[in-house]
Amino acid sequence: MQTTGTINTTITEKIATINFYHPASNSFPSEQLQALTNAINELNSNKEVTLIILASEGEKAFCAGASFDELLQINDLENGTKFFSGFANVINAMRTSNKLIIGRVQGKTVGGGVGLAAACDYCFATENASIKLSELAIGIGPFVIEPAVTRKIGFPAMSEMTLEAETWKSAQWAKEKQLFTQVFSSIQEMDEAIEKFANRLSNYNPEALSEMKKVLWKNTEHWDVLLKERAGISGKLVLSDFTVNALNAFKNK
């Protein structure tokens, strides 16, 4: 049985699809976060690619967020900050990529996975793609992903999600708050819509698409520093007795 995750990039015509997988509901250990960051950055120099689709494997969870196993292994501030910087690096790579990024969210999404969806420039989802920010329930908080999520859904909705840490929000709620752009009743319908949209978009002027990407992310230049600072907050909190006990309790359910 496979116990490690994978990051695979496939290129068809002008469209690159980055597909991530982990047997623990597509969660992210630090090594996988670095691999995803590298995959996004490497496409910047590929002039044959004009568009990226970010997807995960399977028909259930899109992304379960941070790896609980790795969170439990963190024993000092340096390693805690380093781990959460992994999510900061992915979001900043998506933000500074010269390619527009389309999200494909087929199922439930928690924590850092919500951050990934928010960092996409256009996001498709199914009706099964419920979302939750559960970080406060385990003693941390969605500090690293907050700027990306707030940018998409606004501060009131971000506050609602954060404080209702044990409550799932429906895909329709996410669409109403503009995290998801389109929601479909099945994966097949979603994939058909993504294919049509991506094919059309990929044939536009690549220079215009790249310039539009910069416009869409204006006033976020300070995120390189901001997200690293937020990683330090989470890195400190993950060491608390509250968080260690909460993570163990969740793992032993």
N, C-alpha and C positions, 0 to 999 in steps of 0.2 A: 504493500500500500504506500502510495506516495505521501510523504510527510512534509516536503518542502514546496515552496511556491515557484511559480514561473512567470516570466514576462516575455511575451512573444510579439514581435512586430511583423506584420505582413503588408506588402504594398501591392495594390491592384490599380492599374492606370495611374491616376494622380493622388490616390487616397491611401494613407497609411492607417492601419488599424492596430492599436496597441491593446493587447488582450492580457489581463492579469488573472492569476489563479492562485488560491491557497486552499488546502483541504479544510481549514477551519473557517468556513463561510467567507472565503475570499478576504480574510483579514491580512494585515500588513506587519510583518516583522521588519526590523531596520534594514536588513539586507535587501528585502524586496522593495522597500521605499527607495533605496539608492538605485536599484536597477530600473525602477520606473522613471526616476529623475533622469538617469542617463539615456533611457530610450527616447524620452521627449526631447532632450537637448540635442541628441545625435541627428534628429530629423531637421534641425534648423539649417544644416548645411546641405541637405538634399534638395536640389533645385527641381527634381522631378516630382516632388510631393508638394501639393498645395493645401492639403486638408488632413486632419487627424481625427480618427474616431477612437474614443476611449471606451473600452468594454471589459467585462469580466466573464468568466466561463460559468456554465451551468444555467439552470432555469430558476434558481431560488435566490439567495442573497446576492446583491450587487457587491456590497462591501460591508464587512462587520467592523471596520475601523482598525484600531491598534491591536496588535497581538497581545492578548492577556498573559500568555506564557512568558513573553519577553518583558512585559511590564513588571511581572513578579520577580524577575531576575535583576532588576535595577537596584543597586545598593549605594549609589552616591550621586551627588548633584551633577557631576560631569557627564556620567553615563545617561542620567535622566534627561539632561538638556540635549545631549547628542541624539537620543532616540526621538524626542519630539521635534528636533530640527529636521528629521527625515520628512515629516509631513510639511514643514515649512519649505523645504527644498523642492518638494513635488509641486506645491501650489505656486511657488515662485517660478518654477520651470514652465508651468502651464501659462502663467501670467506673461512671461517674457518670451514665450515661443513666438516665432514669426509665422506660425501656422494657426489658423482657426481650429478650435477643438470642439468636436461634437460628442456629447455624452450619451451613452446607451445604458440606461438603468432598468434592468429587467426585474429586479426584486428588492427586498428590504435593504435599507441602508442606515447604518448607525455611525455616529461620531465622525471620524475622519473621512468615512465614505461620503457623508453629506458635504464635507469640505471639497472633496474631489468633484462632486456633481456641481457644486456652486462655482468652481473654478473653470468649468467648461463654458464655452461661449454660446452654446445652444444645446439644450438637453432634452432628449426623448426619454419617455418612461412608460411603463405599463401600470395598470390599475393595482398591481401587486406591490408596487414600489413605495411602500410606506417608509417614513423616515423618523429618526429619533436622535436626539442629542442626549445621551445618557451619562455624560461625564460627571455632572454634579453628584449623581447617585453613587459614584465610586470615589468621590472625594477629590476630583480633579477640576475639570471645567473645560469647555471648548475654546481655550484661549488662542491656540494657533490658527484654527480654522475660522474663528469669528469674523475677521475682516472680509474673507471671501464670502461667507454666508450672509453677513449683513449687507454687503454690496449688492447681493441678489434680492434678498427678501425684505430688507429694511430692518431697522433696529427693534421696532415693536414685535415683529414676528420672531426675530432672533431671540429676544428676551423670553417670549412665550415658550419657544422650544426648549431653551436652556433651563428655565425654572420648572417646566413640566418634564423633568428628566426621565420619568418612567412611562411617559405617554407617547404612543405612536401617533404620528400625523399621517393622514391619508395622502395618496398620490394626488388626489384632486385638490387637497389643501395646499400641497406643494406647488401645484399648477396655478392656483389662485394667487399664491404669494410670489409667483414667477421664478421659482427655483427650476421647475420643469416647464418647458415651452409647449410640449405636446404630450398627451397621455393617451394610451391605446389599451384596448381590452385584451389584447394578446401579444405575445412576443412576435409572432409572425407578422401581424399588422404593423407593429413598431418597426421591425426590420425592413419591411417593404417601404415604409415611409422614409426611413433613414437612407436607404439605397437611392431613392429618387432625389431626396434633398441633397445628399452628398455628391451625387453625380452632377447635378445641376450647378451646385456651388463650386465644385472643383474645376469647372470649365470657365469660370470667370477669370478676369485678369489677375494673376497671382500677385502682382505688385499692389494692385488695389486692395486685395484681400489682406495683405500684410500691413498696409497702411491703416486699413480699417481696424485691424487687431490692436494697433497702438491707440487708436481713438477710443476703442471700447474699454481699455484699461488705463485711461488717463488718470492722473492724480494718485497712482498707486506706487510710484517710484520708491517711496520710503519703506515699502513692505520688506525689502531685503533685511533691513534692520529690525523693523517692527516684529516680524514673525519669529526671528531669532530670540528677541526679548521675551516674546510670549512662550517660546519653547522653554526658556529658563524658569518661568512661573510653573508650568506643568511639570518640569523636571524636579522642582523642589517639592511640589505637592504629592507626587507619586511615591515619595519616600515616607509619607506620613503613616502613622499606625492605622488611621481611619481607612486610607486607601488600600494598604496591604491587607487588612482584614476584609474589606469589601471585595477585593479581587479574589481572595481565597474562597470567600463565601459563594461568589458567583461561579467560580470554577468547580466547586464541589456540589453544585446543584444537580 
